[in-house]
């Protein structure tokens, strides 16, 4: 896919709205079609699947097969994915994504409040001695 925009880094097709189709990752025209997005270190990297030799050869670059929204989804949920993105690719657009996409919170605020409330309450089985409450 070629990038028709003129901004640097390339930001054409940036959209994560669920109604619009998710575009493929924008790759400038000067990159040959057979070249991979994983052009830096492939060793111990979440973006490379399969065995990689100590020289950094082998494995399948998952970035070559993913759409933009899939990459963003991964970057929002894993700090390691963000760190490894900077190690594995020299693509300015992907590096910009790794630096700007914020991580989602690990625990929702509602779960935190519920956990605090549960610590100060009597468990159901202790209150009713293992028997369900019957309507009176």
Secondary structure as GFF3:
##gff-version 3
##sequence-region A 1 136
A	DSSP	beta_strand	48	52	.	.	.	ID=ss1
A	DSSP	beta_strand	58	61	.	.	.	ID=ss2
A	DSSP	three_ten_helix	62	65	.	.	.	ID=ss3
A	DSSP	alpha_helix	68	77	.	.	.	ID=ss4
A	DSSP	alpha_helix	79	88	.	.	.	ID=ss5
A	DSSP	alpha_helix	92	100	.	.	.	ID=ss6
A	DSSP	alpha_helix	109	119	.	.	.	ID=ss7
A	DSSP	alpha_helix	124	127	.	.	.	ID=ss8
###
